[in-house]
Protein backbone atom coordinates (compact mmCIF):
# COMPACT_ATOMS: atom_id res chain seq x y z
CA UNK A 1 0.00 0.00 0.00
CA UNK A 2 1.45 3.36 -0.95
CA UNK A 3 1.29 6.50 1.19
CA UNK A 4 -1.75 7.96 -0.55
CA UNK A 5 -3.81 4.77 -0.03
CA UNK A 6 -2.77 4.66 3.61
CA UNK A 7 -3.88 8.29 4.00
CA UNK A 8 -7.28 7.65 2.46
CA UNK A 9 -7.75 4.55 4.59
CA UNK A 10 -6.86 6.40 7.78
CA UNK A 11 -9.15 9.32 6.90
CA UNK A 12 -12.10 6.98 6.31
CA UNK A 13 -12.55 7.90 2.66
CA UNK A 14 -13.13 5.30 0.00
CA UNK A 15 -10.14 3.29 -1.12
CA UNK A 16 -10.03 2.34 -4.80
CA UNK A 17 -11.49 -1.17 -5.07
CA UNK A 18 -10.04 -4.00 -6.99
CA UNK A 19 -12.19 -5.33 -9.86
CA UNK A 20 -13.41 -8.38 -7.93
CA UNK A 21 -14.71 -6.28 -5.04
CA UNK A 22 -16.45 -3.89 -7.47
CA UNK A 23 -18.07 -6.86 -9.19
CA UNK A 24 -19.19 -8.38 -5.88
CA UNK A 25 -20.66 -5.06 -4.69
CA UNK A 26 -22.52 -4.75 -8.00
CA UNK A 27 -23.86 -8.26 -7.52
CA UNK A 28 -25.11 -7.36 -4.03
CA UNK A 29 -26.81 -4.23 -5.42
CA UNK A 30 -28.59 -6.37 -8.03
CA UNK A 31 -29.74 -8.72 -5.28
CA UNK A 32 -31.09 -5.72 -3.34
CA UNK A 33 -32.99 -4.58 -6.44
CA UNK A 34 -34.58 -8.04 -6.73
CA UNK A 35 -35.49 -7.88 -3.04
CA UNK A 36 -37.09 -4.45 -3.58
CA UNK A 37 -39.27 -5.82 -6.39
CA UNK A 38 -40.24 -8.84 -4.29
CA UNK A 39 -41.05 -6.59 -1.33
CA UNK A 40 -43.43 -4.53 -3.47
CA UNK A 41 -45.18 -7.78 -4.41
CA UNK A 42 -45.37 -8.74 -0.73
CA UNK A 43 -46.82 -5.31 0.11
CA UNK A 44 -49.57 -5.69 -2.52
CA UNK A 45 -50.22 -9.24 -1.33
CA UNK A 46 -50.54 -7.87 2.19
CA UNK A 47 -52.99 -5.20 1.03
CA UNK A 48 -55.06 -7.92 -0.62
CA UNK A 49 -54.93 -9.86 2.65
CA UNK A 50 -56.20 -6.82 4.59
CA UNK A 51 -59.09 -6.51 2.14
CA UNK A 52 -59.81 -10.24 2.45
CA UNK A 53 -59.68 -10.15 6.27
CA UNK A 54 -62.06 -7.20 6.38
CA UNK A 55 -64.42 -8.74 3.84
CA UNK A 56 -64.46 -12.13 5.56
CA UNK A 57 -65.16 -10.51 8.94
CA UNK A 58 -68.01 -8.26 7.83
CA UNK A 59 -69.68 -10.76 5.46
CA UNK A 60 -70.70 -13.24 8.17
CA UNK A 61 -73.69 -12.96 10.45
CA UNK A 62 -74.20 -10.48 12.12
CA UNK A 63 -73.33 -8.53 8.98
CA UNK A 64 -71.07 -5.47 9.12
CA UNK A 65 -70.30 -5.92 12.80
CA UNK A 66 -66.80 -6.59 14.08
CA UNK A 67 -65.92 -8.17 17.39
CA UNK A 68 -62.78 -7.11 19.23
CA UNK A 69 -60.93 -10.19 17.98
CA UNK A 70 -61.85 -9.21 14.41
CA UNK A 71 -60.56 -5.69 14.95
CA UNK A 72 -57.29 -7.01 16.39
CA UNK A 73 -56.86 -9.38 13.45
CA UNK A 74 -57.43 -6.45 11.09
CA UNK A 75 -54.92 -4.29 13.00
CA UNK A 76 -52.39 -7.12 12.80
CA UNK A 77 -52.86 -7.37 9.03
CA UNK A 78 -52.53 -3.58 8.62
CA UNK A 79 -49.38 -3.48 10.71
CA UNK A 80 -47.83 -6.36 8.78
CA UNK A 81 -48.23 -4.30 5.60
CA UNK A 82 -46.72 -1.26 7.32
CA UNK A 83 -43.74 -3.37 8.42
CA UNK A 84 -43.29 -4.57 4.83
CA UNK A 85 -43.31 -0.94 3.70
CA UNK A 86 -40.64 -0.13 6.29
CA UNK A 87 -38.52 -3.03 5.02
CA UNK A 88 -38.93 -1.65 1.49
CA UNK A 89 -37.76 1.76 2.74
CA UNK A 90 -34.70 0.03 4.24
CA UNK A 91 -33.91 -1.59 0.89
CA UNK A 92 -34.37 1.68 -1.02
CA UNK A 93 -32.18 3.49 1.49
CA UNK A 94 -29.48 0.89 0.97
CA UNK A 95 -29.69 1.23 -2.81
CA UNK A 96 -29.74 5.03 -2.85
CA UNK A 97 -27.09 5.69 -0.24
CA UNK A 98 -25.15 2.41 -0.19
CA UNK A 99 -25.91 1.76 3.45
CA UNK A 100 -28.67 1.36 5.99
CA UNK A 101 -29.87 4.16 8.21
CA UNK A 102 -30.01 3.10 11.83
CA UNK A 103 -33.13 5.16 12.52
CA UNK A 104 -35.06 3.38 9.74
CA UNK A 105 -33.92 -0.04 10.96
CA UNK A 106 -34.92 0.82 14.53
CA UNK A 107 -38.30 2.16 13.38
CA UNK A 108 -38.92 -1.09 11.50
CA UNK A 109 -38.02 -3.19 14.53
CA UNK A 110 -40.18 -0.98 16.75
CA UNK A 111 -43.14 -1.38 14.40
CA UNK A 112 -42.69 -5.17 14.48
CA UNK A 113 -42.63 -5.21 18.29
CA UNK A 114 -45.70 -2.96 18.45
CA UNK A 115 -47.52 -5.31 16.08
CA UNK A 116 -46.68 -8.18 18.40
CA UNK A 117 -48.00 -6.20 21.37
CA UNK A 118 -51.27 -5.47 19.56
CA UNK A 119 -51.93 -9.09 18.62
CA UNK A 120 -50.80 -10.69 21.90
CA UNK A 121 -53.39 -12.76 23.73
CA UNK A 122 -52.67 -11.64 27.26
CA UNK A 123 -54.70 -14.52 28.71
CA UNK A 124 -52.30 -17.05 27.17
CA UNK A 125 -48.84 -15.60 27.89
CA UNK A 126 -46.81 -15.31 31.05
CA UNK A 127 -46.11 -12.02 32.84
CA UNK A 128 -42.39 -12.50 32.12
CA UNK A 129 -43.14 -12.43 28.40
CA UNK A 130 -45.11 -9.21 28.80
CA UNK A 131 -42.27 -7.60 30.80
CA UNK A 132 -39.67 -8.71 28.26
CA UNK A 133 -41.75 -7.34 25.38
CA UNK A 134 -42.23 -4.05 27.24
CA UNK A 135 -38.48 -3.84 27.89
CA UNK A 136 -37.77 -4.47 24.22
CA UNK A 137 -40.25 -1.77 23.14
CA UNK A 138 -38.70 0.67 25.61
CA UNK A 139 -35.15 -0.15 24.49
CA UNK A 140 -36.05 0.32 20.82
CA UNK A 141 -37.82 3.61 21.49
CA UNK A 142 -34.87 4.94 23.52
CA UNK A 143 -32.46 3.78 20.80
CA UNK A 144 -34.56 5.48 18.14
CA UNK A 145 -34.76 8.69 20.18
CA UNK A 146 -30.98 8.68 20.77
CA UNK A 147 -30.30 8.06 17.08
CA UNK A 148 -32.59 10.87 15.98
CA UNK A 149 -31.33 13.33 18.59
CA UNK A 150 -27.64 12.62 17.87
CA UNK A 151 -28.09 12.63 14.08
CA UNK A 152 -31.04 14.89 13.22
CA UNK A 153 -32.37 14.80 9.68
CA UNK A 154 -32.23 18.24 8.05
CA UNK A 155 -35.63 19.79 7.36
CA UNK A 156 -36.80 19.77 3.75
CA UNK A 157 -37.96 23.00 2.15
CA UNK A 158 -41.75 23.36 1.88
CA UNK A 159 -43.30 21.68 -1.15
CA UNK A 160 -40.91 18.72 -1.31
Z-matrix of the N, CA and C atoms (Angstrom, degrees):
N
C 1 1.455
C 2 1.519 1 107.40
N 3 1.334 2 116.19 1 130.94
C 4 1.458 3 118.55 2 179.94
C 5 1.524 4 110.20 3 -84.66
N 6 1.303 5 117.31 4 177.34
C 7 1.465 6 121.73 5 -175.70
C 8 1.514 7 113.17 6 -63.96
N 9 1.346 8 117.15 7 -37.82
C 10 1.456 9 120.18 8 -178.73
C 11 1.530 10 110.86 9 -66.83
N 12 1.338 11 117.81 10 -41.89
C 13 1.463 12 120.76 11 177.93
C 14 1.512 13 110.88 12 -64.66
N 15 1.325 14 117.48 13 -38.90
C 16 1.456 15 120.80 14 178.10
C 17 1.522 16 110.35 15 -64.06
N 18 1.365 17 116.58 16 -38.06
C 19 1.454 18 119.49 17 179.06
C 20 1.527 19 111.24 18 -66.32
N 21 1.328 20 116.76 19 -42.91
C 22 1.460 21 118.33 20 -179.24
C 23 1.517 22 110.89 21 -69.24
N 24 1.315 23 117.86 22 -32.27
C 25 1.464 24 120.15 23 177.61
C 26 1.514 25 110.03 24 -68.23
N 27 1.325 26 117.85 25 -43.83
C 28 1.453 27 121.58 26 -179.01
C 29 1.527 28 110.96 27 -66.82
N 30 1.333 29 117.65 28 -34.27
C 31 1.462 30 119.92 29 -178.06
C 32 1.525 31 112.27 30 -80.16
N 33 1.328 32 118.30 31 -9.37
C 34 1.454 33 121.48 32 178.29
C 35 1.510 34 113.84 33 87.20
N 36 1.311 35 118.38 34 4.65
C 37 1.461 36 121.44 35 178.11
C 38 1.524 37 109.22 36 -82.38
N 39 1.304 38 114.50 37 163.78
C 40 1.459 39 120.08 38 -176.03
C 41 1.521 40 111.24 39 -64.44
N 42 1.300 41 114.56 40 138.17
C 43 1.461 42 122.50 41 176.41
C 44 1.521 43 106.43 42 -99.11
N 45 1.326 44 118.16 43 137.47
C 46 1.460 45 118.60 44 178.22
C 47 1.531 46 110.19 45 -54.99
N 48 1.347 47 115.06 46 130.48
C 49 1.458 48 120.30 47 -177.47
C 50 1.515 49 110.50 48 -87.43
N 51 1.294 50 113.84 49 153.58
C 52 1.454 51 118.42 50 172.29
C 53 1.522 52 107.96 51 -80.08
N 54 1.309 53 119.00 52 160.37
C 55 1.472 54 122.16 53 -174.64
C 56 1.528 55 113.60 54 -56.30
N 57 1.316 56 118.56 55 -38.57
C 58 1.460 57 120.31 56 -179.55
C 59 1.531 58 110.72 57 -62.72
N 60 1.310 59 117.63 58 -44.91
C 61 1.462 60 120.82 59 -179.39
C 62 1.526 61 110.17 60 -64.23
N 63 1.334 62 117.52 61 -42.17
C 64 1.471 63 120.55 62 176.66
C 65 1.526 64 110.53 63 -59.32
N 66 1.315 65 116.49 64 -43.46
C 67 1.468 66 120.91 65 179.01
C 68 1.536 67 110.85 66 -63.35
N 69 1.312 68 116.91 67 -44.12
C 70 1.465 69 120.50 68 -179.88
C 71 1.526 70 111.35 69 -64.75
N 72 1.321 71 117.04 70 -41.64
C 73 1.478 72 119.99 71 177.11
C 74 1.529 73 110.57 72 -62.99
N 75 1.322 74 116.92 73 -40.63
C 76 1.465 75 120.16 74 176.54
C 77 1.515 76 111.44 75 -61.80
N 78 1.323 77 116.02 76 -39.24
C 79 1.462 78 120.97 77 178.31
C 80 1.531 79 110.69 78 -63.21
N 81 1.322 80 116.70 79 -41.93
C 82 1.464 81 121.13 80 178.41
C 83 1.525 82 110.02 81 -64.43
N 84 1.321 83 117.52 82 -40.44
C 85 1.477 84 120.83 83 178.64
C 86 1.532 85 110.75 84 -63.71
N 87 1.327 86 117.68 85 -37.58
C 88 1.470 87 120.33 86 176.19
C 89 1.529 88 110.38 87 -65.63
N 90 1.306 89 116.80 88 -39.94
C 91 1.465 90 120.61 89 177.57
C 92 1.535 91 110.11 90 -62.42
N 93 1.328 92 116.90 91 -40.46
C 94 1.466 93 120.53 92 178.42
C 95 1.523 94 110.79 93 -65.17
N 96 1.319 95 117.70 94 -36.32
C 97 1.471 96 120.98 95 176.59
C 98 1.536 97 110.59 96 -63.31
N 99 1.332 98 115.75 97 -43.09
C 100 1.471 99 119.75 98 177.86
C 101 1.524 100 109.41 99 -62.40
N 102 1.330 101 117.00 100 -42.67
C 103 1.464 102 120.36 101 177.90
C 104 1.527 103 111.31 102 -61.54
N 105 1.325 104 117.84 103 -38.17
C 106 1.465 105 121.25 104 178.53
C 107 1.532 106 110.36 105 -62.37
N 108 1.330 107 116.77 106 -44.99
C 109 1.462 108 120.09 107 178.74
C 110 1.526 109 110.19 108 -62.84
N 111 1.321 110 116.85 109 -45.36
C 112 1.464 111 120.30 110 179.02
C 113 1.525 112 111.58 111 -62.54
N 114 1.335 113 117.01 112 -36.76
C 115 1.462 114 120.03 113 -179.93
C 116 1.523 115 110.84 114 -67.18
N 117 1.324 116 117.67 115 -36.00
C 118 1.468 117 120.06 116 175.85
C 119 1.530 118 109.58 117 -63.12
N 120 1.317 119 117.24 118 -40.85
C 121 1.464 120 120.26 119 176.38
C 122 1.525 121 111.20 120 -62.58
N 123 1.324 122 116.63 121 -41.65
C 124 1.474 123 120.81 122 177.93
C 125 1.527 124 110.42 123 -63.12
N 126 1.336 125 116.93 124 -39.88
C 127 1.468 126 120.64 125 179.56
C 128 1.530 127 109.79 126 -62.20
N 129 1.340 128 117.14 127 -46.95
C 130 1.468 129 119.31 128 179.59
C 131 1.528 130 111.53 129 -66.28
N 132 1.324 131 116.69 130 -34.75
C 133 1.462 132 120.29 131 175.59
C 134 1.531 133 109.40 132 -64.36
N 135 1.308 134 116.55 133 -40.61
C 136 1.457 135 121.11 134 177.39
C 137 1.517 136 112.34 135 -64.36
N 138 1.334 137 117.21 136 -39.76
C 139 1.463 138 120.46 137 176.56
C 140 1.528 139 109.41 138 -62.44
N 141 1.315 140 116.98 139 -43.42
C 142 1.467 141 120.37 140 177.05
C 143 1.527 142 110.29 141 -61.11
N 144 1.318 143 117.67 142 -37.98
C 145 1.459 144 121.26 143 177.95
C 146 1.525 145 111.24 144 -64.78
N 147 1.333 146 117.29 145 -40.89
C 148 1.471 147 120.70 146 177.20
C 149 1.526 148 109.53 147 -60.26
N 150 1.322 149 116.55 148 -45.87
C 151 1.465 150 120.79 149 179.06
C 152 1.530 151 109.77 150 -60.92
N 153 1.334 152 116.65 151 -44.23
C 154 1.464 153 120.53 152 179.87
C 155 1.528 154 111.13 153 -63.41
N 156 1.330 155 117.16 154 -44.69
C 157 1.472 156 120.57 155 179.86
C 158 1.524 157 109.84 156 -60.30
N 159 1.321 158 116.73 157 -47.10
C 160 1.468 159 119.60 158 179.29
C 161 1.530 160 111.21 159 -61.81
N 162 1.320 161 116.26 160 -46.68
C 163 1.462 162 119.79 161 -179.42
C 164 1.523 163 111.47 162 -61.59
N 165 1.326 164 116.67 163 -45.20
C 166 1.466 165 119.27 164 -177.86
C 167 1.519 166 111.74 165 -66.62
N 168 1.328 167 117.58 166 -29.79
C 169 1.474 168 120.40 167 -179.80
C 170 1.527 169 112.11 168 -77.28
N 171 1.329 170 117.37 169 -37.13
C 172 1.463 171 119.02 170 -176.04
C 173 1.527 172 112.65 171 -90.95
N 174 1.324 173 118.55 172 -8.29
C 175 1.466 174 120.31 173 -177.43
C 176 1.521 175 113.03 174 -96.40
N 177 1.318 176 118.05 175 7.10
C 178 1.466 177 120.98 176 176.21
C 179 1.523 178 108.55 177 -109.03
N 180 1.307 179 114.87 178 158.20
C 181 1.469 180 120.04 179 -178.18
C 182 1.521 181 110.53 180 -69.98
N 183 1.280 182 122.53 181 136.61
C 184 1.466 183 129.33 182 -7.19
C 185 1.526 184 110.31 183 -72.55
N 186 1.304 185 116.48 184 130.56
C 187 1.458 186 123.06 185 -173.50
C 188 1.525 187 111.89 186 -64.89
N 189 1.330 188 114.33 187 141.42
C 190 1.468 189 124.05 188 174.72
C 191 1.531 190 113.83 189 63.10
N 192 1.309 191 116.71 190 20.27
C 193 1.459 192 120.51 191 175.13
C 194 1.528 193 108.57 192 -117.14
N 195 1.310 194 115.58 193 137.46
C 196 1.458 195 120.76 194 179.47
C 197 1.518 196 109.66 195 -115.95
N 198 1.319 197 115.58 196 134.30
C 199 1.457 198 120.35 197 172.54
C 200 1.521 199 108.15 198 -85.78
N 201 1.299 200 116.70 199 168.85
C 202 1.469 201 120.42 200 -177.94
C 203 1.526 202 111.06 201 -60.74
N 204 1.320 203 117.96 202 -36.59
C 205 1.468 204 120.45 203 178.29
C 206 1.531 205 110.84 204 -65.58
N 207 1.334 206 116.72 205 -34.82
C 208 1.463 207 120.48 206 176.36
C 209 1.523 208 110.97 207 -66.47
N 210 1.312 209 116.16 208 -42.37
C 211 1.460 210 120.73 209 179.61
C 212 1.528 211 110.25 210 -63.96
N 213 1.325 212 117.01 211 -41.85
C 214 1.466 213 120.15 212 178.99
C 215 1.529 214 111.19 213 -65.92
N 216 1.323 215 117.16 214 -38.51
C 217 1.467 216 119.92 215 176.84
C 218 1.526 217 110.31 216 -63.83
N 219 1.319 218 116.60 217 -39.73
C 220 1.460 219 120.90 218 178.01
C 221 1.517 220 110.70 219 -65.88
N 222 1.338 221 117.39 220 -44.37
C 223 1.470 222 120.77 221 176.79
C 224 1.522 223 110.59 222 -58.83
N 225 1.327 224 117.04 223 -42.89
C 226 1.462 225 120.85 224 179.25
C 227 1.519 226 111.41 225 -60.80
N 228 1.325 227 116.89 226 -41.13
C 229 1.467 228 120.64 227 179.01
C 230 1.524 229 110.57 228 -67.54
N 231 1.329 230 117.72 229 -41.97
C 232 1.469 231 121.41 230 176.83
C 233 1.524 232 110.56 231 -60.08
N 234 1.316 233 116.21 232 -46.74
C 235 1.470 234 119.79 233 -176.14
C 236 1.518 235 111.40 234 -68.36
N 237 1.326 236 117.57 235 -31.75
C 238 1.471 237 119.56 236 175.84
C 239 1.521 238 110.55 237 -62.69
N 240 1.333 239 116.82 238 -39.17
C 241 1.469 240 120.24 239 177.35
C 242 1.530 241 109.87 240 -66.81
N 243 1.328 242 116.97 241 -41.84
C 244 1.467 243 119.71 242 178.62
C 245 1.526 244 111.56 243 -62.80
N 246 1.325 245 117.49 244 -37.02
C 247 1.467 246 120.86 245 176.83
C 248 1.523 247 109.70 246 -65.50
N 249 1.333 248 117.12 247 -41.51
C 250 1.468 249 120.18 248 177.80
C 251 1.527 250 110.54 249 -61.68
N 252 1.332 251 116.57 250 -38.65
C 253 1.469 252 119.72 251 177.17
C 254 1.523 253 110.23 252 -64.37
N 255 1.317 254 117.46 253 -40.68
C 256 1.469 255 120.68 254 177.72
C 257 1.535 256 111.01 255 -63.22
N 258 1.317 257 117.22 256 -39.50
C 259 1.470 258 120.41 257 177.03
C 260 1.528 259 109.58 258 -63.46
N 261 1.336 260 116.59 259 -41.20
C 262 1.462 261 120.21 260 176.44
C 263 1.529 262 110.55 261 -60.15
N 264 1.324 263 117.29 262 -42.48
C 265 1.473 264 121.03 263 177.78
C 266 1.527 265 110.14 264 -60.97
N 267 1.331 266 117.03 265 -39.24
C 268 1.470 267 120.64 266 176.07
C 269 1.526 268 111.10 267 -60.17
N 270 1.326 269 116.79 268 -44.51
C 271 1.461 270 120.91 269 -179.20
C 272 1.526 271 110.23 270 -65.05
N 273 1.324 272 117.33 271 -45.30
C 274 1.463 273 121.41 272 179.65
C 275 1.525 274 110.42 273 -62.42
N 276 1.310 275 116.56 274 -41.17
C 277 1.465 276 120.67 275 177.76
C 278 1.522 277 110.68 276 -60.36
N 279 1.320 278 115.98 277 -42.16
C 280 1.464 279 120.30 278 178.07
C 281 1.523 280 110.80 279 -62.22
N 282 1.323 281 116.21 280 -44.00
C 283 1.472 282 120.09 281 -178.00
C 284 1.524 283 112.16 282 -68.89
N 285 1.329 284 117.33 283 -39.21
C 286 1.460 285 120.34 284 -176.76
C 287 1.518 286 112.78 285 -76.78
N 288 1.320 287 116.65 286 -36.62
C 289 1.462 288 119.34 287 -172.56
C 290 1.523 289 112.88 288 -120.16
N 291 1.323 290 116.58 289 8.43
C 292 1.462 291 122.25 290 177.07
C 293 1.523 292 112.23 291 55.73
N 294 1.306 293 115.95 292 42.85
C 295 1.454 294 120.83 293 176.89
C 296 1.515 295 110.11 294 174.92
N 297 1.309 296 115.66 295 161.77
C 298 1.458 297 121.08 296 178.81
C 299 1.513 298 109.81 297 -92.99
N 300 1.317 299 115.83 298 146.67
C 301 1.453 300 121.43 299 174.21
C 302 1.521 301 107.99 300 -94.79
N 303 1.307 302 115.67 301 126.99
C 304 1.459 303 120.35 302 -176.80
C 305 1.519 304 111.35 303 -60.20
N 306 1.321 305 118.88 304 -37.61
C 307 1.455 306 119.78 305 -178.76
C 308 1.533 307 111.90 306 -64.97
N 309 1.326 308 117.65 307 -35.78
C 310 1.469 309 120.35 308 178.50
C 311 1.525 310 110.25 309 -70.28
N 312 1.321 311 116.64 310 -40.66
C 313 1.470 312 120.30 311 178.45
C 314 1.526 313 110.34 312 -63.50
N 315 1.333 314 116.70 313 -43.98
C 316 1.465 315 120.31 314 178.92
C 317 1.525 316 111.48 315 -65.19
N 318 1.330 317 117.25 316 -38.99
C 319 1.465 318 120.17 317 178.07
C 320 1.525 319 110.60 318 -64.03
N 321 1.317 320 117.27 319 -38.39
C 322 1.465 321 121.16 320 177.81
C 323 1.528 322 110.63 321 -64.55
N 324 1.323 323 116.02 322 -46.12
C 325 1.471 324 119.81 323 178.95
C 326 1.527 325 110.81 324 -63.44
N 327 1.326 326 116.64 325 -40.05
C 328 1.463 327 121.31 326 179.21
C 329 1.526 328 110.72 327 -62.91
N 330 1.323 329 116.04 328 -42.92
C 331 1.465 330 120.46 329 178.53
C 332 1.532 331 110.15 330 -62.02
N 333 1.332 332 117.27 331 -40.17
C 334 1.466 333 120.50 332 179.34
C 335 1.529 334 110.96 333 -65.09
N 336 1.321 335 117.22 334 -41.10
C 337 1.468 336 120.45 335 178.47
C 338 1.523 337 110.10 336 -66.57
N 339 1.330 338 117.36 337 -41.72
C 340 1.461 339 120.28 338 178.60
C 341 1.522 340 111.23 339 -63.41
N 342 1.320 341 117.19 340 -37.14
C 343 1.468 342 119.98 341 176.27
C 344 1.522 343 109.73 342 -61.45
N 345 1.316 344 115.49 343 -43.32
C 346 1.467 345 119.77 344 179.00
C 347 1.529 346 110.57 345 -61.60
N 348 1.323 347 116.63 346 -40.37
C 349 1.466 348 120.44 347 179.87
C 350 1.530 349 110.26 348 -64.19
N 351 1.320 350 116.97 349 -40.44
C 352 1.465 351 120.58 350 -178.63
C 353 1.524 352 111.17 351 -65.32
N 354 1.325 353 117.68 352 -39.83
C 355 1.468 354 119.45 353 -173.87
C 356 1.525 355 113.70 354 -93.13
N 357 1.342 356 117.68 355 -0.26
C 358 1.460 357 119.42 356 179.75
C 359 1.524 358 111.24 357 -62.70
N 360 1.313 359 115.88 358 141.62
C 361 1.457 360 121.81 359 172.07
C 362 1.526 361 106.29 360 -98.88
N 363 1.312 362 115.41 361 98.98
C 364 1.458 363 120.54 362 -172.23
C 365 1.522 364 113.24 363 -68.02
N 366 1.319 365 118.28 364 -12.28
C 367 1.459 366 121.23 365 175.68
C 368 1.527 367 111.18 366 -78.36
N 369 1.334 368 116.88 367 -20.98
C 370 1.459 369 122.17 368 -172.85
C 371 1.529 370 114.73 369 -103.14
N 372 1.320 371 118.77 370 -10.98
C 373 1.465 372 120.19 371 -174.73
C 374 1.517 373 110.55 372 -112.01
N 375 1.314 374 114.90 373 159.42
C 376 1.463 375 120.33 374 -177.76
C 377 1.529 376 110.60 375 -82.02
N 378 1.328 377 116.82 376 157.07
C 379 1.467 378 119.88 377 176.12
C 380 1.533 379 112.83 378 -59.59
N 381 1.337 380 116.95 379 -33.24
C 382 1.465 381 119.56 380 178.31
C 383 1.525 382 111.56 381 -60.82
N 384 1.316 383 116.22 382 -38.23
C 385 1.466 384 121.02 383 178.60
C 386 1.527 385 110.51 384 -65.35
N 387 1.327 386 115.72 385 -40.57
C 388 1.466 387 120.08 386 178.65
C 389 1.518 388 109.71 387 -64.55
N 390 1.338 389 117.73 388 -44.61
C 391 1.472 390 121.00 389 179.68
C 392 1.528 391 111.17 390 -63.66
N 393 1.326 392 116.55 391 -41.52
C 394 1.461 393 120.09 392 179.91
C 395 1.529 394 110.69 393 -65.21
N 396 1.316 395 117.15 394 -40.46
C 397 1.466 396 120.74 395 178.34
C 398 1.524 397 110.49 396 -65.84
N 399 1.332 398 116.57 397 -40.65
C 400 1.469 399 120.24 398 177.59
C 401 1.532 400 110.49 399 -63.92
N 402 1.326 401 116.82 400 -41.36
C 403 1.465 402 120.06 401 178.70
C 404 1.526 403 110.99 402 -63.70
N 405 1.315 404 116.44 403 -40.11
C 406 1.462 405 120.62 404 177.90
C 407 1.530 406 110.96 405 -64.12
N 408 1.332 407 116.86 406 -44.36
C 409 1.472 408 120.28 407 178.44
C 410 1.525 409 110.29 408 -62.54
N 411 1.308 410 117.45 409 -41.36
C 412 1.467 411 120.90 410 178.80
C 413 1.530 412 110.81 411 -65.24
N 414 1.325 413 116.94 412 -44.75
C 415 1.466 414 120.49 413 -179.79
C 416 1.530 415 111.38 414 -62.19
N 417 1.324 416 116.93 415 -42.31
C 418 1.464 417 119.83 416 178.69
C 419 1.525 418 111.51 417 -66.29
N 420 1.328 419 117.01 418 -39.54
C 421 1.464 420 118.83 419 -179.87
C 422 1.527 421 111.34 420 -68.66
N 423 1.320 422 117.63 421 -38.61
C 424 1.470 423 120.69 422 176.29
C 425 1.531 424 109.98 423 -66.23
N 426 1.325 425 117.26 424 -42.85
C 427 1.464 426 120.82 425 177.70
C 428 1.520 427 111.52 426 -61.12
N 429 1.326 428 116.56 427 -41.72
C 430 1.462 429 120.53 428 178.50
C 431 1.526 430 110.27 429 -64.69
N 432 1.328 431 116.56 430 -45.19
C 433 1.463 432 120.80 431 179.47
C 434 1.530 433 110.75 432 -61.19
N 435 1.326 434 117.19 433 -44.45
C 436 1.467 435 120.57 434 178.60
C 437 1.528 436 111.14 435 -62.28
N 438 1.322 437 116.25 436 -43.37
C 439 1.463 438 120.22 437 -179.99
C 440 1.515 439 110.74 438 -61.79
N 441 1.319 440 116.85 439 -45.68
C 442 1.465 441 120.46 440 -178.59
C 443 1.523 442 112.02 441 -69.92
N 444 1.334 443 117.68 442 -35.34
C 445 1.468 444 118.59 443 -178.77
C 446 1.525 445 111.57 444 -77.44
N 447 1.322 446 118.65 445 -29.36
C 448 1.466 447 120.95 446 178.66
C 449 1.523 448 112.09 447 -82.65
N 450 1.330 449 116.98 448 -28.22
C 451 1.463 450 121.69 449 -178.98
C 452 1.523 451 109.18 450 -132.01
N 453 1.337 452 118.03 451 72.22
C 454 1.470 453 119.19 452 -177.91
C 455 1.531 454 111.69 453 -65.95
N 456 1.314 455 114.48 454 146.53
C 457 1.463 456 120.61 455 177.71
C 458 1.519 457 107.25 456 -86.57
N 459 1.341 458 117.42 457 129.25
C 460 1.473 459 118.75 458 -179.36
C 461 1.522 460 110.54 459 -63.41
N 462 1.337 461 115.12 460 144.81
C 463 1.463 462 120.97 461 -179.52
C 464 1.513 463 109.77 462 -70.09
N 465 1.331 464 115.38 463 141.48
C 466 1.467 465 120.67 464 176.92
C 467 1.521 466 108.90 465 -86.66
N 468 1.320 467 116.50 466 147.50
C 469 1.464 468 118.90 467 175.17
C 470 1.523 469 110.58 468 -62.80
N 471 1.340 470 117.59 469 151.98
C 472 1.467 471 119.90 470 179.59
C 473 1.533 472 111.07 471 -58.03
N 474 1.328 473 114.92 472 144.62
C 475 1.458 474 120.53 473 177.92
C 476 1.506 475 114.18 474 91.15
N 477 1.324 476 118.32 475 2.36
C 478 1.485 477 119.95 476 178.53
C 479 1.485 478 110.32 477 -110.86
